[in-house]
Amino acid sequence: MQTLKETKPGSTVRATKIGGDGAVKRRIMEMGITKGVEIHVRKVAPLGDPVEVTVRGYELSLRKADAGLIEVE
């Protein structure tokens, strides 16, 4: 499975699974990233951290570690 961390800028993907333990998973879901939501990867910083995405109509920056927990298709 591909993760959000591996997704190329300019791509639109759909979240299929949110990994991580309780607090991390809950924080990601509170930001609006839930199973089935479309995520557009806007850009990735030169060193890969953070990843800037558009989800549910707003822009969000995610750490590379958090983006690696989100499986997409």
C-alpha positions, -999 to 999 in steps of 0.1 A, spaced: 0 0 0 11 35 -7 13 61 20 6 98 19 44 104 25 52 86 -8 26 105 -29 39 129 -55 30 167 -53 0 175 -75 -17 141 -70 -51 136 -55 -56 104 -35 -82 88 -12 -74 78 24 -79 41 29 -65 35 64 -52 56 93 -24 39 113 -8 48 146 -17 44 182 -45 61 200 -34 97 205 -17 100 172 -45 84 152 -71 106 170 -51 138 163 -49 129 126 -87 122 125 -95 155 143 -76 173 115 -103 159 91 -83 130 76 -107 101 78 -112 69 58 -125 77 23 -117 114 23 -99 129 -8 -65 145 -1 -47 167 -27 -9 168 -21 0 205 -29 37 204 -22 65 188 -2 93 208 15 127 204 0 139 181 27 105 162 27 92 176 59 64 189 61 39 178 34 13 204 25 -21 190 16 -56 202 9 -83 182 27 -120 191 31 -115 225 16 -86 237 38 -48 235 37 -30 214 62 7 207 68 16 173 81 49 160 95 65 133 73 61 108 102 23 115 104 20 113 66 36 79 67 7 66 88 -19 74 63 -24 47 36 -39 60 3 -50 47 -31 
